[in-house]
């Protein structure tokens, strides 16, 4: 037989030699939920193993992340006060700003990325300023720039705007450059879909919209060409990294970006993807560890250079065992 593909599958050694994609600890970003207040360490019901921490309780988590050599964390703040516009997001003493200073002081090697958005900070739960029952793009972008600068001044290593407002990357880039933060990179949530897979996160971060949905700013899951358009705009506006979110149901989009853009591609393995594997694992219906590794590997194979995942610590432990 001329073509016998099984020849190169015979032993683990030859399989190692011809293996095309590998998941490594270097690929991982671990999200953290930091809540304003004291003595808080609260399990998130729909995300087993993931907690909300107040700053005074977060050290053990950061020790573990550092010991596992996970390169980066992505911060989400949960403030004690919300308002119409989310003014607390640009308070230089806000919870995220405090967290950045705390981490950079105590864990200088850990790379700190901040989620730049408003939904955890607005009383209505939408990702910006509401005018006529919808999020006002321009007013929101002005506030996004204020929030970004406040994170930058606190010492963030990278910012990641997730609100899907048009023109965000350009506005933030200009604001950063005008304040001297030329070297601070931006990871765009470039192709972010309006997805039911965010359900558990909204419990975790207290960020569900109190009216309507996010369909006027997040993308329609039916659209693929539009994803290219979104990524093109972020690329032209100077996003340093392009992200696709969610990941598992959008592997085709990850591959589109990998094939068409000369920038690192990230994907966000979101809360619902995590919750499904955890739930089936708890029931004993799947081999949780194997499914976790296989699904993250599929994101690498699709073209992701970076994976933001709640599984980061568990994946790192599995990889260290090998
Ligand atoms: C919005 C934001 C969301 C997530 C990250 N940033 C939720 C949303 O758009 O409603 C979702 C992450 C996840 O589901 O894990 N700031």
py3Dmol code that shows the C-alpha trace and the ligand (Angstrom):
import py3Dmol

protein = """\
ATOM      1  CA  UNK A   1       0.000   0.000   0.000  1.00  0.00           C
ATOM      2  CA  UNK A   2       1.536   3.329  -1.040  1.00  0.00           C
ATOM      3  CA  UNK A   3      -0.323   5.505   1.394  1.00  0.00           C
ATOM      4  CA  UNK A   4      -0.558   4.057   4.800  1.00  0.00           C
ATOM      5  CA  UNK A   5      -1.106   6.879   7.278  1.00  0.00           C
ATOM      6  CA  UNK A   6      -0.980   4.484  10.201  1.00  0.00           C
ATOM      7  CA  UNK A   7       2.804   4.077   9.795  1.00  0.00           C
ATOM      8  CA  UNK A   8       3.392   7.364  11.564  1.00  0.00           C
ATOM      9  CA  UNK A   9       1.005   6.519  14.388  1.00  0.00           C
ATOM     10  CA  UNK A  10       2.670   3.332  15.533  1.00  0.00           C
ATOM     11  CA  UNK A  11       4.272   4.456  18.818  1.00  0.00           C
ATOM     12  CA  UNK A  12       4.155   7.450  21.102  1.00  0.00           C
ATOM     13  CA  UNK A  13       7.689   8.401  20.032  1.00  0.00           C
ATOM     14  CA  UNK A  14       6.830   8.749  16.363  1.00  0.00           C
ATOM     15  CA  UNK A  15       3.564  10.445  17.250  1.00  0.00           C
ATOM     16  CA  UNK A  16       5.560  12.975  19.230  1.00  0.00           C
ATOM     17  CA  UNK A  17       7.830  13.606  16.277  1.00  0.00           C
ATOM     18  CA  UNK A  18       5.009  14.319  13.845  1.00  0.00           C
ATOM     19  CA  UNK A  19       2.721  16.147  16.246  1.00  0.00           C
ATOM     20  CA  UNK A  20       1.677  19.445  14.669  1.00  0.00           C
ATOM     21  CA  UNK A  21       0.236  21.419  17.559  1.00  0.00           C
ATOM     22  CA  UNK A  22       1.018  21.664  21.231  1.00  0.00           C
ATOM     23  CA  UNK A  23      -0.636  23.349  24.113  1.00  0.00           C
ATOM     24  CA  UNK A  24       1.850  24.959  26.497  1.00  0.00           C
ATOM     25  CA  UNK A  25       1.707  26.984  29.688  1.00  0.00           C
ATOM     26  CA  UNK A  26       3.106  29.877  27.639  1.00  0.00           C
ATOM     27  CA  UNK A  27      -0.221  30.089  25.790  1.00  0.00           C
ATOM     28  CA  UNK A  28      -2.373  30.763  28.831  1.00  0.00           C
ATOM     29  CA  UNK A  29      -4.052  33.791  30.367  1.00  0.00           C
ATOM     30  CA  UNK A  30      -6.008  33.287  33.591  1.00  0.00           C
ATOM     31  CA  UNK A  31      -9.014  35.543  34.308  1.00  0.00           C
ATOM     32  CA  UNK A  32      -9.501  36.856  37.855  1.00  0.00           C
ATOM     33  CA  UNK A  33     -12.605  38.362  39.435  1.00  0.00           C
ATOM     34  CA  UNK A  34     -11.712  40.932  42.060  1.00  0.00           C
ATOM     35  CA  UNK A  35     -14.422  42.282  44.275  1.00  0.00           C
ATOM     36  CA  UNK A  36     -14.316  45.467  46.275  1.00  0.00           C
ATOM     37  CA  UNK A  37     -14.533  44.840  50.005  1.00  0.00           C
ATOM     38  CA  UNK A  38     -12.848  42.684  52.589  1.00  0.00           C
ATOM     39  CA  UNK A  39     -12.610  39.034  53.456  1.00  0.00           C
ATOM     40  CA  UNK A  40     -14.384  37.860  50.308  1.00  0.00           C
ATOM     41  CA  UNK A  41     -13.627  34.476  48.771  1.00  0.00           C
ATOM     42  CA  UNK A  42     -16.856  33.399  47.137  1.00  0.00           C
ATOM     43  CA  UNK A  43     -17.345  30.348  44.912  1.00  0.00           C
ATOM     44  CA  UNK A  44     -19.169  31.092  41.684  1.00  0.00           C
ATOM     45  CA  UNK A  45     -21.921  28.494  41.533  1.00  0.00           C
ATOM     46  CA  UNK A  46     -21.988  28.037  37.777  1.00  0.00           C
ATOM     47  CA  UNK A  47     -18.193  27.998  37.487  1.00  0.00           C
ATOM     48  CA  UNK A  48     -16.907  25.327  39.893  1.00  0.00           C
ATOM     49  CA  UNK A  49     -13.361  26.084  41.042  1.00  0.00           C
ATOM     50  CA  UNK A  50     -13.557  29.789  40.172  1.00  0.00           C
ATOM     51  CA  UNK A  51     -14.002  32.381  42.901  1.00  0.00           C
ATOM     52  CA  UNK A  52     -14.505  36.067  43.459  1.00  0.00           C
ATOM     53  CA  UNK A  53     -11.811  37.446  45.745  1.00  0.00           C
ATOM     54  CA  UNK A  54     -11.328  40.652  47.641  1.00  0.00           C
ATOM     55  CA  UNK A  55      -7.763  41.940  47.464  1.00  0.00           C
ATOM     56  CA  UNK A  56      -6.917  40.915  51.025  1.00  0.00           C
ATOM     57  CA  UNK A  57      -7.714  37.276  50.169  1.00  0.00           C
ATOM     58  CA  UNK A  58      -6.205  36.982  46.705  1.00  0.00           C
ATOM     59  CA  UNK A  59      -2.568  36.170  47.538  1.00  0.00           C
ATOM     60  CA  UNK A  60      -2.976  32.394  47.685  1.00  0.00           C
ATOM     61  CA  UNK A  61      -4.520  32.466  44.199  1.00  0.00           C
ATOM     62  CA  UNK A  62      -1.697  34.638  42.851  1.00  0.00           C
ATOM     63  CA  UNK A  63       0.914  32.454  44.555  1.00  0.00           C
ATOM     64  CA  UNK A  64      -0.522  29.449  42.770  1.00  0.00           C
ATOM     65  CA  UNK A  65      -0.676  31.190  39.388  1.00  0.00           C
ATOM     66  CA  UNK A  66       2.948  32.298  39.794  1.00  0.00           C
ATOM     67  CA  UNK A  67       4.141  28.877  40.971  1.00  0.00           C
ATOM     68  CA  UNK A  68       2.552  27.308  37.880  1.00  0.00           C
ATOM     69  CA  UNK A  69       4.380  29.891  35.744  1.00  0.00           C
ATOM     70  CA  UNK A  70       1.217  31.076  34.023  1.00  0.00           C
ATOM     71  CA  UNK A  71       2.426  34.224  32.248  1.00  0.00           C
ATOM     72  CA  UNK A  72      -0.588  36.505  32.564  1.00  0.00           C
ATOM     73  CA  UNK A  73      -3.833  37.325  34.323  1.00  0.00           C
ATOM     74  CA  UNK A  74      -6.862  39.198  32.986  1.00  0.00           C
ATOM     75  CA  UNK A  75      -8.574  41.342  35.608  1.00  0.00           C
ATOM     76  CA  UNK A  76     -12.304  41.918  36.019  1.00  0.00           C
ATOM     77  CA  UNK A  77     -13.414  44.284  38.754  1.00  0.00           C
ATOM     78  CA  UNK A  78     -16.614  44.043  40.743  1.00  0.00           C
ATOM     79  CA  UNK A  79     -17.215  47.425  42.395  1.00  0.00           C
ATOM     80  CA  UNK A  80     -19.372  48.034  45.441  1.00  0.00           C
ATOM     81  CA  UNK A  81     -21.118  50.981  43.768  1.00  0.00           C
ATOM     82  CA  UNK A  82     -22.634  51.097  40.307  1.00  0.00           C
ATOM     83  CA  UNK A  83     -24.091  54.074  38.445  1.00  0.00           C
ATOM     84  CA  UNK A  84     -25.544  55.032  35.048  1.00  0.00           C
ATOM     85  CA  UNK A  85     -22.253  55.506  33.254  1.00  0.00           C
ATOM     86  CA  UNK A  86     -19.809  53.412  35.263  1.00  0.00           C
ATOM     87  CA  UNK A  87     -17.759  56.390  36.495  1.00  0.00           C
ATOM     88  CA  UNK A  88     -16.069  54.101  39.016  1.00  0.00           C
ATOM     89  CA  UNK A  89     -14.130  52.522  36.112  1.00  0.00           C
ATOM     90  CA  UNK A  90     -11.883  55.565  35.860  1.00  0.00           C
ATOM     91  CA  UNK A  91     -11.494  56.145  39.593  1.00  0.00           C
ATOM     92  CA  UNK A  92      -7.726  55.954  40.130  1.00  0.00           C
ATOM     93  CA  UNK A  93      -8.491  54.257  43.424  1.00  0.00           C
ATOM     94  CA  UNK A  94     -11.042  51.833  42.002  1.00  0.00           C
ATOM     95  CA  UNK A  95     -10.855  48.113  42.629  1.00  0.00           C
ATOM     96  CA  UNK A  96      -9.075  47.240  39.377  1.00  0.00           C
ATOM     97  CA  UNK A  97      -6.558  50.051  39.839  1.00  0.00           C
ATOM     98  CA  UNK A  98      -5.841  48.843  43.381  1.00  0.00           C
ATOM     99  CA  UNK A  99      -5.511  45.280  42.135  1.00  0.00           C
ATOM    100  CA  UNK A 100      -3.041  46.295  39.423  1.00  0.00           C
ATOM    101  CA  UNK A 101      -0.853  48.108  41.952  1.00  0.00           C
ATOM    102  CA  UNK A 102      -1.055  45.191  44.380  1.00  0.00           C
ATOM    103  CA  UNK A 103      -0.101  42.581  41.785  1.00  0.00           C
ATOM    104  CA  UNK A 104       2.669  44.615  40.178  1.00  0.00           C
ATOM    105  CA  UNK A 105       4.166  45.300  43.611  1.00  0.00           C
ATOM    106  CA  UNK A 106       3.981  41.741  44.949  1.00  0.00           C
ATOM    107  CA  UNK A 107       4.192  39.659  41.756  1.00  0.00           C
ATOM    108  CA  UNK A 108       6.250  41.849  39.400  1.00  0.00           C
ATOM    109  CA  UNK A 109       6.776  39.036  36.887  1.00  0.00           C
ATOM    110  CA  UNK A 110       3.084  38.380  36.384  1.00  0.00           C
ATOM    111  CA  UNK A 111       1.782  40.195  33.296  1.00  0.00           C
ATOM    112  CA  UNK A 112      -1.370  42.142  34.134  1.00  0.00           C
ATOM    113  CA  UNK A 113      -4.016  42.656  31.471  1.00  0.00           C
ATOM    114  CA  UNK A 114      -7.201  44.558  32.274  1.00  0.00           C
ATOM    115  CA  UNK A 115     -10.623  44.107  30.767  1.00  0.00           C
ATOM    116  CA  UNK A 116     -11.757  47.576  29.733  1.00  0.00           C
ATOM    117  CA  UNK A 117     -15.550  47.725  29.798  1.00  0.00           C
ATOM    118  CA  UNK A 118     -18.509  48.997  31.817  1.00  0.00           C
ATOM    119  CA  UNK A 119     -21.008  46.189  32.258  1.00  0.00           C
ATOM    120  CA  UNK A 120     -19.878  45.279  35.786  1.00  0.00           C
ATOM    121  CA  UNK A 121     -20.014  48.975  36.722  1.00  0.00           C
ATOM    122  CA  UNK A 122     -23.294  50.215  35.272  1.00  0.00           C
ATOM    123  CA  UNK A 123     -26.598  49.963  37.118  1.00  0.00           C
ATOM    124  CA  UNK A 124     -28.278  48.779  33.874  1.00  0.00           C
ATOM    125  CA  UNK A 125     -25.554  46.224  33.079  1.00  0.00           C
ATOM    126  CA  UNK A 126     -24.893  47.468  29.542  1.00  0.00           C
ATOM    127  CA  UNK A 127     -21.382  48.076  28.200  1.00  0.00           C
ATOM    128  CA  UNK A 128     -21.564  51.875  28.058  1.00  0.00           C
ATOM    129  CA  UNK A 129     -23.619  55.044  28.276  1.00  0.00           C
ATOM    130  CA  UNK A 130     -27.328  54.652  27.479  1.00  0.00           C
ATOM    131  CA  UNK A 131     -29.059  57.131  25.184  1.00  0.00           C
ATOM    132  CA  UNK A 132     -32.509  56.346  23.802  1.00  0.00           C
ATOM    133  CA  UNK A 133     -32.494  52.832  25.231  1.00  0.00           C
ATOM    134  CA  UNK A 134     -29.297  51.861  23.456  1.00  0.00           C
ATOM    135  CA  UNK A 135     -25.584  52.175  24.144  1.00  0.00           C
ATOM    136  CA  UNK A 136     -24.246  55.419  22.686  1.00  0.00           C
ATOM    137  CA  UNK A 137     -21.082  54.601  20.776  1.00  0.00           C
ATOM    138  CA  UNK A 138     -19.331  57.982  20.887  1.00  0.00           C
ATOM    139  CA  UNK A 139     -20.076  58.825  24.510  1.00  0.00           C
ATOM    140  CA  UNK A 140     -18.917  55.354  25.509  1.00  0.00           C
ATOM    141  CA  UNK A 141     -15.651  55.565  23.582  1.00  0.00           C
ATOM    142  CA  UNK A 142     -14.768  58.813  25.386  1.00  0.00           C
ATOM    143  CA  UNK A 143     -15.251  57.023  28.713  1.00  0.00           C
ATOM    144  CA  UNK A 144     -13.318  53.969  27.533  1.00  0.00           C
ATOM    145  CA  UNK A 145     -10.329  56.235  26.949  1.00  0.00           C
ATOM    146  CA  UNK A 146     -10.602  57.597  30.515  1.00  0.00           C
ATOM    147  CA  UNK A 147     -10.797  54.091  31.932  1.00  0.00           C
ATOM    148  CA  UNK A 148      -7.805  52.967  29.866  1.00  0.00           C
ATOM    149  CA  UNK A 149      -5.613  55.823  31.046  1.00  0.00           C
ATOM    150  CA  UNK A 150      -6.550  55.132  34.645  1.00  0.00           C
ATOM    151  CA  UNK A 151      -5.533  51.456  34.251  1.00  0.00           C
ATOM    152  CA  UNK A 152      -2.313  52.519  32.518  1.00  0.00           C
ATOM    153  CA  UNK A 153      -1.412  54.944  35.299  1.00  0.00           C
ATOM    154  CA  UNK A 154      -1.986  52.196  37.868  1.00  0.00           C
ATOM    155  CA  UNK A 155       0.592  50.087  36.020  1.00  0.00           C
ATOM    156  CA  UNK A 156      -1.362  47.708  33.760  1.00  0.00           C
ATOM    157  CA  UNK A 157       0.842  45.876  31.257  1.00  0.00           C
ATOM    158  CA  UNK A 158      -1.859  45.587  28.594  1.00  0.00           C
ATOM    159  CA  UNK A 159      -5.467  46.699  28.134  1.00  0.00           C
ATOM    160  CA  UNK A 160      -8.235  44.685  26.510  1.00  0.00           C
ATOM    161  CA  UNK A 161     -11.385  46.592  25.562  1.00  0.00           C
ATOM    162  CA  UNK A 162     -14.332  44.195  25.382  1.00  0.00           C
ATOM    163  CA  UNK A 163     -17.315  46.441  24.712  1.00  0.00           C
ATOM    164  CA  UNK A 164     -17.503  46.174  20.893  1.00  0.00           C
ATOM    165  CA  UNK A 165     -17.901  49.935  20.350  1.00  0.00           C
ATOM    166  CA  UNK A 166     -16.737  51.089  16.923  1.00  0.00           C
ATOM    167  CA  UNK A 167     -13.540  53.112  16.902  1.00  0.00           C
ATOM    168  CA  UNK A 168     -12.450  51.920  20.344  1.00  0.00           C
ATOM    169  CA  UNK A 169      -8.950  50.801  19.426  1.00  0.00           C
ATOM    170  CA  UNK A 170      -8.053  54.036  17.657  1.00  0.00           C
ATOM    171  CA  UNK A 171      -9.431  56.191  20.465  1.00  0.00           C
ATOM    172  CA  UNK A 172      -7.591  54.213  23.115  1.00  0.00           C
ATOM    173  CA  UNK A 173      -4.345  54.153  21.111  1.00  0.00           C
ATOM    174  CA  UNK A 174      -4.452  57.935  20.735  1.00  0.00           C
ATOM    175  CA  UNK A 175      -5.269  58.449  24.401  1.00  0.00           C
ATOM    176  CA  UNK A 176      -2.389  56.174  25.440  1.00  0.00           C
ATOM    177  CA  UNK A 177       0.089  57.818  23.091  1.00  0.00           C
ATOM    178  CA  UNK A 178      -0.974  61.308  24.172  1.00  0.00           C
ATOM    179  CA  UNK A 179      -0.234  60.404  27.788  1.00  0.00           C
ATOM    180  CA  UNK A 180       3.127  58.824  27.020  1.00  0.00           C
ATOM    181  CA  UNK A 181       2.070  55.165  27.162  1.00  0.00           C
ATOM    182  CA  UNK A 182       3.472  54.416  23.691  1.00  0.00           C
ATOM    183  CA  UNK A 183       4.644  50.982  24.742  1.00  0.00           C
ATOM    184  CA  UNK A 184       1.427  49.752  26.277  1.00  0.00           C
ATOM    185  CA  UNK A 185      -0.182  47.199  23.951  1.00  0.00           C
ATOM    186  CA  UNK A 186      -3.874  46.702  23.240  1.00  0.00           C
ATOM    187  CA  UNK A 187      -5.581  43.343  22.851  1.00  0.00           C
ATOM    188  CA  UNK A 188      -8.830  43.918  20.991  1.00  0.00           C
ATOM    189  CA  UNK A 189     -11.870  41.784  21.687  1.00  0.00           C
ATOM    190  CA  UNK A 190     -12.077  42.123  17.929  1.00  0.00           C
ATOM    191  CA  UNK A 191     -14.599  39.493  16.971  1.00  0.00           C
ATOM    192  CA  UNK A 192     -16.931  39.146  19.923  1.00  0.00           C
ATOM    193  CA  UNK A 193     -20.264  37.483  19.407  1.00  0.00           C
ATOM    194  CA  UNK A 194     -23.514  38.068  21.221  1.00  0.00           C
ATOM    195  CA  UNK A 195     -23.378  34.679  22.869  1.00  0.00           C
ATOM    196  CA  UNK A 196     -25.394  32.611  25.314  1.00  0.00           C
ATOM    197  CA  UNK A 197     -22.082  31.084  26.399  1.00  0.00           C
ATOM    198  CA  UNK A 198     -21.448  34.169  28.594  1.00  0.00           C
ATOM    199  CA  UNK A 199     -24.232  33.185  30.992  1.00  0.00           C
ATOM    200  CA  UNK A 200     -22.119  32.006  33.948  1.00  0.00           C
ATOM    201  CA  UNK A 201     -19.761  35.003  33.634  1.00  0.00           C
ATOM    202  CA  UNK A 202     -22.651  37.381  34.060  1.00  0.00           C
ATOM    203  CA  UNK A 203     -23.477  35.693  37.365  1.00  0.00           C
ATOM    204  CA  UNK A 204     -19.806  35.789  38.301  1.00  0.00           C
ATOM    205  CA  UNK A 205     -19.368  39.458  37.484  1.00  0.00           C
ATOM    206  CA  UNK A 206     -22.858  40.734  38.234  1.00  0.00           C
ATOM    207  CA  UNK A 207     -23.075  42.121  34.741  1.00  0.00           C
ATOM    208  CA  UNK A 208     -26.286  40.866  33.145  1.00  0.00           C
ATOM    209  CA  UNK A 209     -28.182  43.669  31.367  1.00  0.00           C
ATOM    210  CA  UNK A 210     -31.328  44.670  33.246  1.00  0.00           C
ATOM    211  CA  UNK A 211     -33.171  45.348  29.974  1.00  0.00           C
ATOM    212  CA  UNK A 212     -32.742  44.179  26.397  1.00  0.00           C
ATOM    213  CA  UNK A 213     -29.610  42.366  25.231  1.00  0.00           C
ATOM    214  CA  UNK A 214     -26.249  43.155  23.663  1.00  0.00           C
ATOM    215  CA  UNK A 215     -27.225  42.494  20.045  1.00  0.00           C
ATOM    216  CA  UNK A 216     -26.786  46.124  18.944  1.00  0.00           C
ATOM    217  CA  UNK A 217     -23.087  46.005  19.751  1.00  0.00           C
ATOM    218  CA  UNK A 218     -21.959  42.366  19.911  1.00  0.00           C
ATOM    219  CA  UNK A 219     -21.916  40.325  16.713  1.00  0.00           C
ATOM    220  CA  UNK A 220     -24.591  38.058  15.300  1.00  0.00           C
ATOM    221  CA  UNK A 221     -23.420  34.417  15.656  1.00  0.00           C
ATOM    222  CA  UNK A 222     -24.538  33.813  12.054  1.00  0.00           C
ATOM    223  CA  UNK A 223     -21.857  36.042  10.585  1.00  0.00           C
ATOM    224  CA  UNK A 224     -18.416  35.077   9.414  1.00  0.00           C
ATOM    225  CA  UNK A 225     -17.516  37.715   6.798  1.00  0.00           C
ATOM    226  CA  UNK A 226     -18.396  40.407   9.289  1.00  0.00           C
ATOM    227  CA  UNK A 227     -15.839  38.917  11.650  1.00  0.00           C
ATOM    228  CA  UNK A 228     -13.153  39.642   9.065  1.00  0.00           C
ATOM    229  CA  UNK A 229     -14.442  43.204   8.790  1.00  0.00           C
ATOM    230  CA  UNK A 230     -14.278  43.683  12.567  1.00  0.00           C
ATOM    231  CA  UNK A 231     -10.758  42.263  12.709  1.00  0.00           C
ATOM    232  CA  UNK A 232      -9.658  44.431   9.784  1.00  0.00           C
ATOM    233  CA  UNK A 233     -10.814  47.587  11.559  1.00  0.00           C
ATOM    234  CA  UNK A 234      -9.051  46.638  14.794  1.00  0.00           C
ATOM    235  CA  UNK A 235      -5.927  45.750  12.830  1.00  0.00           C
ATOM    236  CA  UNK A 236      -5.976  49.108  11.021  1.00  0.00           C
ATOM    237  CA  UNK A 237      -6.636  50.974  14.258  1.00  0.00           C
ATOM    238  CA  UNK A 238      -3.554  49.417  15.790  1.00  0.00           C
ATOM    239  CA  UNK A 239      -4.694  46.538  17.981  1.00  0.00           C
ATOM    240  CA  UNK A 240      -1.548  44.574  18.859  1.00  0.00           C
ATOM    241  CA  UNK A 241      -3.406  41.302  19.413  1.00  0.00           C
ATOM    242  CA  UNK A 242      -6.719  40.266  17.864  1.00  0.00           C
ATOM    243  CA  UNK A 243      -9.113  38.142  19.876  1.00  0.00           C
ATOM    244  CA  UNK A 244     -12.045  35.901  18.983  1.00  0.00           C
ATOM    245  CA  UNK A 245     -14.708  35.239  21.606  1.00  0.00           C
ATOM    246  CA  UNK A 246     -16.176  32.716  22.418  1.00  0.00           C
ATOM    247  CA  UNK A 247     -13.704  30.087  21.258  1.00  0.00           C
ATOM    248  CA  UNK A 248     -15.144  26.592  20.846  1.00  0.00           C
ATOM    249  CA  UNK A 249     -18.143  27.438  18.690  1.00  0.00           C
ATOM    250  CA  UNK A 250     -16.059  29.913  16.690  1.00  0.00           C
ATOM    251  CA  UNK A 251     -13.003  27.912  15.660  1.00  0.00           C
ATOM    252  CA  UNK A 252     -13.667  28.802  12.020  1.00  0.00           C
ATOM    253  CA  UNK A 253     -13.322  32.477  12.886  1.00  0.00           C
ATOM    254  CA  UNK A 254     -10.045  31.851  14.734  1.00  0.00           C
ATOM    255  CA  UNK A 255      -8.696  30.177  11.596  1.00  0.00           C
ATOM    256  CA  UNK A 256      -9.914  33.042   9.387  1.00  0.00           C
ATOM    257  CA  UNK A 257      -7.990  35.515  11.511  1.00  0.00           C
ATOM    258  CA  UNK A 258      -4.880  33.334  11.649  1.00  0.00           C
ATOM    259  CA  UNK A 259      -4.842  33.053   7.860  1.00  0.00           C
ATOM    260  CA  UNK A 260      -5.456  36.713   7.187  1.00  0.00           C
ATOM    261  CA  UNK A 261      -3.689  38.764   9.830  1.00  0.00           C
ATOM    262  CA  UNK A 262      -0.083  39.096  10.674  1.00  0.00           C
ATOM    263  CA  UNK A 263      -0.683  39.598  14.391  1.00  0.00           C
ATOM    264  CA  UNK A 264      -0.923  37.254  17.355  1.00  0.00           C
ATOM    265  CA  UNK A 265      -4.399  35.744  17.601  1.00  0.00           C
ATOM    266  CA  UNK A 266      -6.043  35.150  20.959  1.00  0.00           C
ATOM    267  CA  UNK A 267      -9.275  33.385  21.820  1.00  0.00           C
ATOM    268  CA  UNK A 268     -11.435  33.483  24.914  1.00  0.00           C
ATOM    269  CA  UNK A 269     -12.558  30.096  26.182  1.00  0.00           C
ATOM    270  CA  UNK A 270     -15.602  31.577  27.915  1.00  0.00           C
ATOM    271  CA  UNK A 271     -17.553  30.767  31.054  1.00  0.00           C
ATOM    272  CA  UNK A 272     -20.248  28.645  29.380  1.00  0.00           C
ATOM    273  CA  UNK A 273     -17.649  26.475  27.671  1.00  0.00           C
ATOM    274  CA  UNK A 274     -15.998  25.969  31.045  1.00  0.00           C
ATOM    275  CA  UNK A 275     -19.277  25.268  32.847  1.00  0.00           C
ATOM    276  CA  UNK A 276     -20.381  22.599  30.355  1.00  0.00           C
ATOM    277  CA  UNK A 277     -17.202  20.575  30.735  1.00  0.00           C
ATOM    278  CA  UNK A 278     -17.265  20.970  34.517  1.00  0.00           C
ATOM    279  CA  UNK A 279     -20.903  19.881  34.742  1.00  0.00           C
ATOM    280  CA  UNK A 280     -20.498  16.827  32.526  1.00  0.00           C
ATOM    281  CA  UNK A 281     -17.305  15.965  34.395  1.00  0.00           C
ATOM    282  CA  UNK A 282     -19.056  16.164  37.756  1.00  0.00           C
ATOM    283  CA  UNK A 283     -21.715  13.821  36.513  1.00  0.00           C
ATOM    284  CA  UNK A 284     -19.088  11.379  35.360  1.00  0.00           C
ATOM    285  CA  UNK A 285     -20.354  11.583  31.773  1.00  0.00           C
ATOM    286  CA  UNK A 286     -17.008  12.600  30.280  1.00  0.00           C
ATOM    287  CA  UNK A 287     -13.358  12.356  31.221  1.00  0.00           C
ATOM    288  CA  UNK A 288     -13.119  15.969  32.315  1.00  0.00           C
ATOM    289  CA  UNK A 289      -9.344  16.329  32.101  1.00  0.00           C
ATOM    290  CA  UNK A 290      -9.124  14.724  28.658  1.00  0.00           C
ATOM    291  CA  UNK A 291     -11.967  16.810  27.280  1.00  0.00           C
ATOM    292  CA  UNK A 292     -10.463  19.983  28.732  1.00  0.00           C
ATOM    293  CA  UNK A 293      -7.094  19.278  27.087  1.00  0.00           C
ATOM    294  CA  UNK A 294      -8.651  18.279  23.764  1.00  0.00           C
ATOM    295  CA  UNK A 295     -10.879  21.328  23.548  1.00  0.00           C
ATOM    296  CA  UNK A 296      -8.024  23.718  24.323  1.00  0.00           C
ATOM    297  CA  UNK A 297      -5.808  21.933  21.837  1.00  0.00           C
ATOM    298  CA  UNK A 298      -8.512  22.435  19.203  1.00  0.00           C
ATOM    299  CA  UNK A 299      -8.218  26.190  19.749  1.00  0.00           C
ATOM    300  CA  UNK A 300      -4.468  25.996  19.123  1.00  0.00           C
ATOM    301  CA  UNK A 301      -5.039  23.898  16.020  1.00  0.00           C
ATOM    302  CA  UNK A 302      -7.593  26.428  14.796  1.00  0.00           C
ATOM    303  CA  UNK A 303      -4.855  29.056  15.005  1.00  0.00           C
ATOM    304  CA  UNK A 304      -4.951  30.632  18.440  1.00  0.00           C
ATOM    305  CA  UNK A 305      -1.576  31.740  19.767  1.00  0.00           C
ATOM    306  CA  UNK A 306      -3.041  32.707  23.126  1.00  0.00           C
ATOM    307  CA  UNK A 307      -5.934  31.189  25.093  1.00  0.00           C
ATOM    308  CA  UNK A 308      -7.748  33.011  27.865  1.00  0.00           C
ATOM    309  CA  UNK A 309      -9.201  30.281  30.037  1.00  0.00           C
ATOM    310  CA  UNK A 310     -10.613  29.504  33.481  1.00  0.00           C
ATOM    311  CA  UNK A 311      -8.900  26.133  33.055  1.00  0.00           C
ATOM    312  CA  UNK A 312      -5.436  27.751  33.051  1.00  0.00           C
ATOM    313  CA  UNK A 313      -4.334  26.435  36.449  1.00  0.00           C
ATOM    314  CA  UNK A 314      -5.633  22.923  35.780  1.00  0.00           C
ATOM    315  CA  UNK A 315      -4.072  22.813  32.321  1.00  0.00           C
ATOM    316  CA  UNK A 316      -0.755  23.975  33.734  1.00  0.00           C
ATOM    317  CA  UNK A 317      -0.861  21.198  36.326  1.00  0.00           C
ATOM    318  CA  UNK A 318      -1.551  18.570  33.674  1.00  0.00           C
ATOM    319  CA  UNK A 319       1.261  19.894  31.479  1.00  0.00           C
ATOM    320  CA  UNK A 320       3.732  19.902  34.376  1.00  0.00           C
ATOM    321  CA  UNK A 321       2.936  16.225  35.050  1.00  0.00           C
ATOM    322  CA  UNK A 322       3.833  15.175  31.512  1.00  0.00           C
TER     323      UNK A 322
END
"""
ligand_1 = """\
16
LIG
C -17.857 42.135 29.031
C -17.337 40.775 29.085
C -18.072 39.590 29.058
C -17.163 38.545 29.127
C -15.907 39.097 29.200
N -16.019 40.489 29.143
C -19.509 39.335 29.114
C -20.445 39.936 28.169
O -20.092 40.445 27.103
O -21.607 39.918 28.553
C -17.547 37.103 29.108
C -16.531 36.148 29.555
C -17.038 34.782 29.804
O -18.192 34.422 29.541
O -16.221 34.006 30.294
N -17.115 43.045 29.737
"""
view = py3Dmol.view(width=600, height=400)
view.addModel(protein, "pdb")
view.setStyle({"model": 0}, {"cartoon": {"style": "trace"}})
view.addModel(ligand_1, "xyz")
view.setStyle({"model": 1}, {"stick": {}})
view.zoomTo()
view.show()
